[in-house]
Amino acid sequence: MPTITSSSPFHSLSLSLSTLFLITPLLLFSSSPPLLPTSSLPPLMKSTSDSPSPISSLELDFPTLKPPTSLSLPPTPFFYEPTSVLDPNLTSHDSHLTSSWDFPETDWSFLLPDPQNPDYTLPPPPPLFDLSHLDLLLSAASAIDSGDLPSAHSILARLNHLFPSISGPPLHRSSLLFKDSLSSLLSSPSPPLSPSPIDLVRRISAHKSLSDLSPIPQFTSFTANQTLLESLSTSSSIHLIDFDLSLGGQWSSFAQEIAARSRSSRSPPPSLRLTAILSDDSPDSSLAADNLRDFARSLGLRFSIDLVRVASLGTFALSSVRLSTADSTGVVLSPAIFRAIGSDPASSADLLRFIRRTSPRSVVFVDTEPCSSSSSSPSSPPSFKRAIASGIEFYSSMLDSLDSAALATGLGDDPVRRIERFLIRPRVTSWVQACGAHPTSWRETLASAGFSPAPFSEFTESQAEWLLRRAPVDGFHVARRDGAMVLSWKGRDLAATSAWRC
């Protein structure tokens, strides 16, 4: 594994990537079956990330009690014992009682009820989350949809006091994520913070936990990879264009299968070139690229990777992608790239025209997001409120599947909280910011741009079902629907992969 050099933003980190990884995308599927059953992935390191600290807390504001008028208590020392060596009250005194406070007798009133009001009782704690809170949240979404921002602010401010905590059932936690995201939508945008090395480690640990608890990463990677392999494996030069690289773990299994097929046929392996289209500069992508280069080299493959950052250039950045008529091209798309290039329909059209210009043998669309374009009828415009309700339901189902898997495996709540904080929360925020920007379904978008659906092979479908039998908990189901392979949890769709040609 390469060591972080001085050119890296993390050069002050004294650990090598082999110590941090955890940190390699090749490590993401340690306790799960290989994405392609004909080969095995390299051994993986276990996650050691600590559980995240609470994101927020709620302070209860109790009314001040009046001091008693006829109460006589002798001055009594109230001893304070520190619980940490970092405690500011810690002294070098020999006694274990390091400090004491003398309270005037009238100050003891906060421990006692008011004797002049024997019927006084402390106010009850805030109510637990119920459907009335969900109704308020959807009312805020409706107010935003109609442009009534003051009402939306008022409702969200009220919800800040009604949501008791970040813990609770999946529907509560999903609603809290969307409440915070709607509040962020209405607030002034702040410049993004530069990620720190520990943030990177936590995100990778969260990805590892997601792979341990959910079949979603394996399902999407396998169905996409198998479709590309069936159309590209006979080529001598393969060009892969990935619009959602993440940590790149899916390409390690793709490269390994290419190498295995080459050995079994006793033929030279094809050259592999990966172009990753990125929405911004991310240390995750740079580390993924380094590790993919090293892994491909260990397999004896000719491999190169180009990182193309869209950032503020939008689709103009795609002009820097190197294309060759000698390459057989495969493309992997996801909804995230359409948010990165902007909400202008012309940008989406430019992106799809670029993909057609690459003459791909296969285009795979991987969707692991809620549907934001559903409407009550084909002629009615999409509703922001309906989209938010769909998103809450989607992530409630996802959290429910994670909770069930954590209970079945005995891993506890820490991995779920890690996934929720470092993966799901940023995704919800990004999705809400762009919610409603894409008014039609992805299937309609691709079809109108000249793409035609391609069927999945029987092998792909049977192996996807095999993957689900290895899931840590029952409740997942895979089915072929409208030309797509759909993964659901208790009847709620969580992921869909579709193949296209042009």
ABEGO torsion letter per residue (X at the ends): XBBBBAABAAAABABBAAAAOGABAAAAAAABBBABAABBBBBBBBBABBBBBBABBBBBBBBBBBBBABBBBBBBBBBBBBABAABAABBABABABABBBBBBAAAAAAABBBAABAABBBBBBBBBBBAAAAAAAAAAAAAAAAGBAAAAAAAAAAAAAABABABEBAAAAAAAAAAAAAAAAABBBBBBBBBBAAAAAAAAAAAAAAAAABAAAAAAAAAAAAAAAAAAAABABBBBBBABAEAGAAAAAAAAAAAAAAAAAGBBBBBBBBBBBBABBBAAAAAAAAAAAAAAAAAGBBBBBBBBBAEAAEAAAAAABBBBAABBBBBBBBAAAAAAAEABAAAAAAAAAAAAAAGBABBBBBBABBBAABBABAABBBBAAAAAAAAAAAAAAAAAAAAAAAAAAGAEAAAAAAAAAAAAAAAAAAAAAABGABABBAAAAAAAAGBBBBBBBAAAAAAAAAAAAABABBGBBBBBBGGBBBBBBGGBBABBBBBBBX
